[in-house]
Amino acid sequence: MLGPGAWWDAFRRWRDIRVPGGELTSAELTLRAYDVDPLFRWFHRRRLPPRLLLLSLPVQLAPLVICSGFGGNLTRSGFPAVAGADFRRLLRLGPGSPDFSVPLVRDYPSLINVVIAAFTLLLAFENCRRIADFPSGLHARGLMLVPPHSRTKVRVALLRANRYFSACGRHSWAVALVSLVIAGLLSGAYREGGVFLWLAPGTDDGARHEWSMRAYASWWASPEAGGPTGPVVYALVASGIAYVIIKHNLMGLCMMSFFFAIRKDVVYAFDTANPDGCHGWKAMQDLLSGVVVSLLISLVGFCSLFLSLSVRQVSWTAPFLLLFLLCVPLFLLLPVALLRSGTKRYREQEIARLRSCFAELRQRAVPGSLEQFEIARAERREIAVIREGRVQLFPVKEMVATVSVYVGSVVTTILGIFNR
């Protein structure tokens, strides 16, 4: 007679005819991460070199240069001296420049984020490759153990995750629309509070705010300086940057949805021989390394953006701020927590299996004999290896350094916002 769990599995197979039964193979456990975006899917199907994605840098930069160039707002005479004063002002080593003109070459946040968006696009595509083969590789190497009663649950979770990837790709227009709204909110924040208040000279709040408003009037992307073309071009480029960042985070959420859904249905093992220095989990280290690199370069972009805002303007950019504060820790901490929980169950099961095996051996040995003593010593040694086994993906120093950079950047940015 079928139990409740078996009835539930049968119902889910009946509800979705694409969920097969039988033995689970490694080839089945492939995440269609490339479906998250039509561009990624197109690149993947044609096997194009990922480096071609860096062409997005001149594609996004060209409209900015053309628009500001035709409006006479590309650069100004004496700009190197102004840039030097801006740098010293940022480090609190000088009073700053009284020049309030903001041509494109002085729009540091926009230029920084255009470069970061291009590299983030490349990193996202590389992470797609790692995500697609990650669960199948774990299963093939015996690091992700799926009990027979959990096969249907894992298949359903995989199917749902792949549907999420496909839904993100099909609804790219909605992501583009959200990105355009974010770009509009950012433009509204600049209009309300001016731009680059952190560069304003002096200490008087009123004078600095007036300087910031005059800087906005001369900003290459403001209607006052460049006419209607400047705001349109800025909105398009800013929405492109937001689109890349949002899609990258959606890709991570789709992947995490799969591993979170199967967290109680699989057991994560580890190789006690540790041939790759990560107990067999080198693929996860490579994946998280890509996430860490994305984190560090995105910190530069986010900090450069929020340094331009005051506390009154944060409400305009709340979506980006939440992305900055919430999603990044999620992608770093949740995988480590799931792995730790899964390997803990593996240790418990493996220790129980070893004790059962050694108990049978002791029963066959003569009580008090040397053989029984050797069996007991071997049991303690084997159990100690399993009990002390830990998947150390990164050295402690690297983890501390990464967390310190992230927390320090967040704290510095928030203090900078509230001090304006």
C-alpha positions as CSV (number, residue, x, y, z in Angstrom):
1,M,0.0,0.0,0.0
2,L,1.3,3.4,-1.0
3,G,2.1,5.9,1.8
4,P,1.3,9.6,1.8
5,G,4.7,10.5,0.4
6,A,4.3,8.1,-2.5
7,W,0.8,9.3,-3.3
8,W,2.1,12.9,-3.3
9,D,4.9,12.0,-5.7
10,A,2.4,10.2,-8.0
11,F,0.1,13.2,-8.0
12,R,2.9,15.5,-8.9
13,R,4.0,13.2,-11.8
14,W,0.3,13.1,-13.0
15,R,0.1,16.9,-12.7
16,D,3.1,17.4,-14.9
17,I,3.6,14.7,-17.5
18,R,7.1,15.9,-18.2
19,V,8.4,14.6,-14.9
20,P,9.6,11.0,-15.6
21,G,10.1,8.2,-13.1
22,G,12.9,5.7,-12.7
23,E,16.6,6.1,-12.1
24,L,17.8,9.7,-11.9
25,T,20.8,10.3,-14.2
26,S,23.3,13.0,-14.1
27,A,22.4,14.2,-17.6
28,E,18.9,15.1,-16.4
29,L,20.3,17.5,-13.8
30,T,21.1,20.3,-16.2
31,L,19.9,23.8,-15.5
32,R,19.0,25.8,-18.6
33,A,20.6,29.0,-17.2
34,Y,21.2,30.4,-20.7
35,D,17.4,30.8,-21.1
36,V,17.5,33.7,-18.6
37,D,18.2,36.1,-21.4
38,P,17.7,36.0,-25.2
39,L,21.2,37.3,-25.8
40,F,22.8,34.6,-23.6
41,R,20.7,31.9,-25.4
42,W,21.8,33.3,-28.8
43,F,25.4,33.3,-27.8
44,H,25.2,29.8,-26.3
45,R,23.5,28.2,-29.3
46,R,26.1,29.7,-31.8
47,R,29.0,28.9,-29.5
48,L,30.3,32.5,-29.8
49,P,33.4,33.5,-27.8
50,P,32.2,35.1,-24.5
51,R,34.7,37.9,-24.9
52,L,32.5,39.4,-27.7
53,L,30.1,40.5,-25.0
54,L,32.6,43.2,-24.1
55,L,31.5,44.9,-27.3
56,S,28.6,46.2,-25.1
57,L,31.1,48.7,-23.7
58,P,31.5,50.7,-26.9
59,V,27.9,50.1,-27.7
60,Q,26.8,51.9,-24.5
61,L,29.6,54.4,-24.5
62,A,29.1,55.6,-28.1
63,P,25.7,57.3,-27.5
64,L,27.1,59.1,-24.5
65,V,30.1,60.4,-26.4
66,I,28.0,61.4,-29.5
67,C,25.3,63.1,-27.5
68,S,27.6,65.1,-25.3
69,G,30.0,65.8,-28.2
70,F,27.3,67.4,-30.3
71,G,26.1,69.4,-27.4
72,G,29.6,70.6,-26.5
73,N,29.5,68.8,-23.2
74,L,32.1,66.1,-23.8
75,T,34.9,67.9,-21.9
76,R,36.2,71.3,-20.8
77,S,39.4,73.2,-21.0
78,G,41.5,72.7,-17.9
79,F,39.8,69.4,-17.0
80,P,42.9,67.6,-15.7
81,A,43.2,70.3,-12.9
82,V,39.5,69.9,-12.1
83,A,39.8,66.1,-12.0
84,G,42.8,66.4,-9.6
85,A,40.8,68.7,-7.3
86,D,37.8,66.3,-7.5
87,F,40.1,63.4,-6.4
88,R,41.5,65.3,-3.5
89,R,38.0,66.4,-2.5
90,L,36.9,62.7,-2.5
91,L,39.8,61.8,-0.2
92,R,39.1,64.9,2.0
93,L,42.6,66.3,1.1
94,G,41.5,69.5,-0.5
95,P,38.6,72.0,-0.8
96,G,37.5,70.9,-4.2
97,S,37.1,72.9,-7.4
98,P,34.6,75.8,-7.6
99,D,34.0,74.9,-11.3
100,F,30.5,73.5,-11.4
101,S,30.4,72.4,-15.1
102,V,29.9,68.7,-15.5
103,P,30.8,67.4,-18.9
104,L,30.7,63.7,-19.7
105,V,34.3,63.2,-18.7
106,R,33.5,64.5,-15.2
107,D,30.4,62.3,-14.9
108,Y,32.5,59.7,-13.0
109,P,29.6,57.4,-11.8
110,S,28.1,57.1,-15.3
111,L,31.5,56.2,-16.9
112,I,32.3,53.8,-14.1
113,N,29.0,52.0,-14.3
114,V,29.2,51.7,-18.2
115,V,32.5,49.8,-17.8
116,I,31.2,47.7,-14.9
117,A,28.0,46.8,-16.8
118,A,30.1,45.4,-19.7
119,F,32.2,43.2,-17.5
120,T,29.2,42.2,-15.4
121,L,27.6,41.0,-18.7
122,L,30.6,38.8,-19.4
123,L,30.7,37.5,-15.8
124,A,27.0,36.7,-15.9
125,F,27.5,34.7,-19.1
126,E,30.4,32.8,-17.6
127,N,28.3,32.1,-14.5
128,C,25.6,30.7,-16.8
129,R,28.0,28.1,-18.0
130,R,29.0,27.1,-14.5
131,I,25.4,27.0,-13.3
132,A,24.2,24.9,-16.2
133,D,26.6,22.0,-15.4
134,F,26.8,22.4,-11.7
135,P,24.2,20.0,-10.4
136,S,24.9,17.3,-13.0
137,G,28.6,17.5,-12.2
138,L,27.9,17.1,-8.5
139,H,25.7,14.1,-9.1
140,A,28.2,12.5,-11.5
141,R,31.0,12.7,-9.0
142,G,28.8,11.3,-6.2
143,L,28.8,14.5,-4.3
144,M,25.0,15.0,-4.5
145,L,23.2,11.9,-3.3
146,V,19.5,11.6,-4.2
147,P,17.6,8.9,-2.3
148,P,15.0,6.9,-4.4
149,H,12.1,8.5,-2.6
150,S,13.4,12.0,-3.5
151,R,13.9,11.5,-7.2
152,T,10.5,13.0,-8.2
153,K,10.9,16.0,-5.9
154,V,14.3,16.7,-7.4
155,R,12.9,16.4,-10.9
156,V,10.0,18.7,-10.1
157,A,12.4,21.3,-8.5
158,L,14.6,21.1,-11.6
159,L,11.7,21.6,-13.9
160,R,10.5,24.6,-12.0
161,A,13.9,26.2,-11.9
162,N,14.2,25.8,-15.7
163,R,10.8,27.3,-16.1
164,Y,11.9,30.3,-14.0
165,F,14.9,30.7,-16.3
166,S,12.7,30.6,-19.4
167,A,10.2,33.0,-17.8
168,C,13.0,35.5,-17.2
169,G,14.0,35.2,-20.8
170,R,10.4,35.5,-22.2
171,H,9.6,38.5,-20.0
172,S,12.8,40.4,-20.8
173,W,10.6,43.2,-21.9
174,A,9.2,43.5,-18.4
175,V,12.8,43.6,-17.0
176,A,13.6,46.3,-19.6
177,L,10.6,48.3,-18.5
178,V,11.6,48.0,-14.8
179,S,15.1,49.1,-15.7
180,L,13.7,52.1,-17.6
181,V,11.6,53.1,-14.5
182,I,14.8,52.8,-12.3
183,A,16.6,55.0,-14.8
184,G,13.8,57.5,-14.6
185,L,13.8,57.5,-10.8
186,L,17.6,58.1,-10.9
187,S,17.1,61.0,-13.2
188,G,14.4,62.4,-10.9
189,A,16.7,62.1,-7.9
190,Y,19.3,64.1,-9.7
191,R,16.8,66.8,-10.7
192,E,15.6,67.1,-7.1
193,G,18.9,67.4,-5.4
194,G,21.4,68.3,-8.1
195,V,24.4,66.2,-8.9
196,F,27.7,65.4,-7.3
197,L,27.1,67.1,-4.0
198,W,30.2,65.3,-2.7
199,L,32.3,67.4,-5.1
200,A,30.9,70.7,-3.9
201,P,33.5,73.0,-2.3
202,G,33.2,74.6,1.1
203,T,31.3,73.5,4.2
204,D,28.2,75.6,4.2
205,D,25.2,73.3,3.4
206,G,23.3,76.0,1.5
207,A,26.2,77.0,-0.7
208,R,27.1,73.4,-1.4
209,H,23.5,72.7,-2.4
210,E,23.4,75.7,-4.6
211,W,26.6,74.5,-6.3
212,S,25.1,71.1,-6.8
213,M,22.0,72.6,-8.5
214,R,24.1,74.7,-10.8
215,A,26.2,71.6,-11.5
216,Y,22.9,69.8,-12.5
217,A,22.0,72.7,-14.9
218,S,25.4,72.2,-16.6
219,W,25.4,68.4,-16.4
220,W,25.7,67.0,-20.0
221,A,22.5,64.9,-19.5
222,S,20.3,67.6,-18.1
223,P,17.6,69.3,-20.3
224,E,19.1,72.7,-19.5
225,A,22.6,71.7,-20.9
226,G,21.9,69.2,-23.6
227,G,18.3,69.7,-24.5
228,P,15.9,66.7,-24.7
229,T,18.5,64.4,-26.3
230,G,20.7,64.3,-23.1
231,P,18.0,62.9,-20.8
232,V,16.8,60.4,-23.3
233,V,20.3,59.0,-24.0
234,Y,21.1,58.9,-20.3
235,A,17.9,57.1,-19.5
236,L,18.6,54.5,-22.2
237,V,22.2,53.9,-21.1
238,A,21.2,53.8,-17.4
239,S,18.4,51.4,-18.1
240,G,20.8,49.2,-20.0
241,I,23.1,49.1,-16.9
242,A,20.2,48.4,-14.6
243,Y,19.0,45.6,-17.0
244,V,22.3,43.8,-16.8
245,I,22.4,44.0,-13.0
246,I,18.8,42.8,-12.6
247,K,19.2,39.9,-15.0
248,H,22.4,38.8,-13.2
249,N,20.5,38.7,-9.9
250,L,17.5,37.0,-11.4
251,M,19.8,34.3,-12.7
252,G,21.2,33.8,-9.2
253,L,17.7,33.6,-7.7
254,C,16.6,31.0,-10.2
255,M,19.6,28.8,-9.4
256,M,19.1,29.2,-5.7
257,S,15.4,28.3,-6.0
258,F,16.5,24.8,-7.2
259,F,19.0,24.2,-4.4
260,F,16.7,25.6,-1.8
261,A,13.8,23.5,-2.9
262,I,15.8,20.2,-2.7
263,R,17.6,21.2,0.6
264,K,15.8,18.4,2.5
265,D,15.7,15.9,-0.3
266,V,19.4,15.4,-1.1
267,V,22.6,14.8,0.8
268,Y,25.9,16.5,-0.1
269,A,28.9,14.3,0.3
270,F,32.6,15.2,0.2
271,D,35.7,13.4,-1.0
272,T,37.8,12.6,2.1
273,A,40.9,12.2,-0.1
274,N,40.6,15.9,-1.0
275,P,42.2,15.7,-4.5
276,D,41.3,19.2,-5.6
277,G,41.8,21.0,-2.3
278,C,38.0,21.5,-1.8
279,H,37.0,17.9,-1.1
280,G,35.6,17.6,-4.6
281,W,33.8,20.9,-4.5
282,K,36.1,22.9,-6.8
283,A,33.2,23.6,-9.2
284,M,31.3,25.4,-6.4
285,Q,34.5,27.3,-5.5
286,D,34.8,28.5,-9.2
287,L,31.1,29.5,-9.2
288,L,31.3,31.4,-6.0
289,S,34.6,33.0,-7.2
290,G,32.6,34.5,-10.1
291,V,30.0,35.7,-7.6
292,V,32.7,37.3,-5.5
293,V,34.3,39.1,-8.4
294,S,30.9,40.3,-9.5
295,L,30.3,41.5,-6.0
296,L,33.6,43.5,-5.8
297,I,33.2,45.3,-9.1
298,S,29.5,46.0,-8.4
299,L,30.5,47.6,-5.1
300,V,32.5,50.1,-7.0
301,G,29.5,50.9,-9.2
302,F,27.0,51.1,-6.4
303,C,29.3,53.2,-4.2
304,S,30.0,55.7,-7.1
305,L,26.3,56.0,-7.7
306,F,25.2,56.5,-4.1
307,L,28.1,58.9,-3.4
308,S,26.3,61.3,-5.8
309,L,23.1,61.2,-3.7
310,S,21.9,62.7,-0.5
311,V,19.6,61.2,2.1
312,R,16.6,63.1,0.5
313,Q,17.2,61.3,-2.8
314,V,17.6,57.7,-1.5
315,S,13.8,57.1,-1.7
316,W,14.1,57.6,-5.5
317,T,16.6,54.8,-5.8
318,A,15.3,52.4,-3.1
319,P,15.1,49.4,-5.6
320,F,18.8,49.6,-6.3
321,L,19.7,50.2,-2.6
322,L,17.7,47.1,-1.6
323,L,19.5,45.1,-4.3
324,F,22.8,46.3,-3.0
325,L,22.0,45.4,0.6
326,L,20.0,42.2,0.4
327,C,20.8,40.2,-2.8
328,V,24.6,40.2,-2.5
329,P,24.7,38.5,1.0
330,L,22.0,36.0,-0.1
331,F,24.1,34.7,-3.0
332,L,27.2,34.3,-0.8
333,L,25.7,33.0,2.5
334,L,22.8,30.8,1.4
335,P,24.9,28.4,-0.7
336,V,27.4,27.9,2.1
337,A,24.5,27.3,4.6
338,L,22.9,24.7,2.3
339,L,26.2,23.0,1.8
340,R,26.9,22.9,5.5
341,S,23.5,21.5,6.3
342,G,23.7,18.8,3.5
343,T,27.2,17.7,4.5
344,K,26.1,17.5,8.1
345,R,23.5,14.9,7.2
346,Y,26.1,13.1,5.1
347,R,28.4,12.8,8.1
348,E,25.6,11.5,10.3
349,Q,24.6,8.9,7.8
350,E,28.1,7.8,7.0
351,I,29.1,7.5,10.6
352,A,26.0,5.4,11.3
353,R,26.9,3.2,8.3
354,L,30.5,2.8,9.5
355,R,29.5,1.9,13.0
356,S,27.1,-0.8,11.7
357,C,29.8,-2.3,9.4
358,F,32.4,-2.3,12.2
359,A,29.9,-3.8,14.6
360,E,29.4,-6.8,12.3
361,L,33.2,-7.2,12.0
362,R,33.6,-7.1,15.8
363,Q,30.9,-9.8,16.2
364,R,32.9,-12.1,13.9
365,A,36.2,-11.5,15.8
366,V,37.2,-13.4,19.0
367,P,36.4,-11.3,22.1
368,G,39.5,-9.7,23.6
369,S,41.7,-10.7,20.6
370,L,44.2,-8.5,18.8
371,E,41.9,-8.6,15.7
372,Q,39.1,-7.0,17.7
373,F,41.5,-4.3,19.0
374,E,42.6,-3.5,15.4
375,I,38.9,-3.3,14.3
376,A,38.1,-0.8,17.1
377,R,41.1,1.3,16.2
378,A,40.2,1.3,12.5
379,E,36.7,2.3,13.4
380,R,37.8,5.3,15.4
381,R,40.2,6.4,12.6
382,E,37.5,6.1,9.9
383,I,34.9,7.9,11.9
384,A,37.3,10.7,12.8
385,V,38.0,11.3,9.1
386,I,34.3,11.6,8.4
387,R,33.5,13.7,11.5
388,E,36.4,16.2,10.9
389,G,35.6,16.5,7.2
390,R,34.7,20.0,6.2
391,V,34.3,21.6,2.7
392,Q,36.5,24.7,3.0
393,L,35.7,26.6,-0.2
394,F,37.8,29.6,0.6
395,P,40.6,30.3,3.1
396,V,39.4,32.2,6.2
397,K,41.5,35.2,5.3
398,E,39.9,35.6,1.9
399,M,36.4,35.3,3.4
400,V,37.2,37.9,6.1
401,A,38.7,40.2,3.5
402,T,35.6,39.9,1.2
403,V,33.1,40.4,4.0
404,S,35.2,43.4,5.4
405,V,35.2,45.1,2.0
406,Y,31.5,44.6,1.5
407,V,30.5,45.7,5.0
408,G,33.0,48.6,4.9
409,S,31.6,49.8,1.6
410,V,28.0,49.6,2.8
411,V,28.8,51.5,6.0
412,T,30.8,54.1,4.2
413,T,28.1,54.6,1.5
414,I,25.3,54.9,4.1
415,L,27.3,57.4,6.2
416,G,28.2,59.3,3.1
417,I,24.5,59.6,2.2
418,F,23.4,60.7,5.6
419,N,26.2,63.3,5.9
420,R,25.0,65.2,2.8
